[in-house]
Amino acid sequence: MATGNGFEQAAADDPGRLLDRARRGDGAAFGALVRIFDPQLRGLAFSLLGSRELMDDVLQDAYVRAFRGLARFEARAQVSTWLHRIVYNACLDELRRARRRRWLPLVDARGELERDPGPEPGERVAQASVLRAALGELSPAERAAVWLIDAQGYDYREAAAVLGVPEGTVASRLARARGRLRAILAEERLS
């Protein structure tokens, strides 16, 4: 299919063209469309859920939702914004379900608690662990704002479209989140 000149590949990877093909029932085009945005969507899901296993489950659910919703996508927003919104909502649904579940620790075959082996040695890994824990103290809405603006480089308008809130709400969530993170990290340094 590709002739090696790059032009045909660039056209095949164009989200607008892939979306058109996917809406006509081309499953491969939908798969290619998802692959373009998957790294960013994984980052959003992981930042909200904090678990790779949950992230994978939620993304699978979100991608099914997106595929089923292709016909309803009106292209008022960019396809990346639409996919981020679906993933964000799927994460919030999972977080709501998790609050209703009762957590029980896992035990190994000897009846001892399984322990997370923790991060590998190294200062950078330790700092990432502290930051991840600090982010875990934020509300999902605050984590999403931090992830979209600070980690992904979205502007306030784009983040507002993903989160379904006004730009001012994004700004206030981000300011509140950054303030809380500064306080949490400062407290961590003191202990």
Secondary structure as UniProt FT lines:
FT   HELIX           7..12
FT   HELIX           15..23
FT   TURN            24..25
FT   HELIX           27..49
FT   HELIX           52..68
FT   HELIX           70..72
FT   HELIX           79..100
FT   TURN            109..110
FT   HELIX           123..136
FT   HELIX           140..146
FT   HELIX           147..151
FT   HELIX           156..163
FT   HELIX           167..190
//
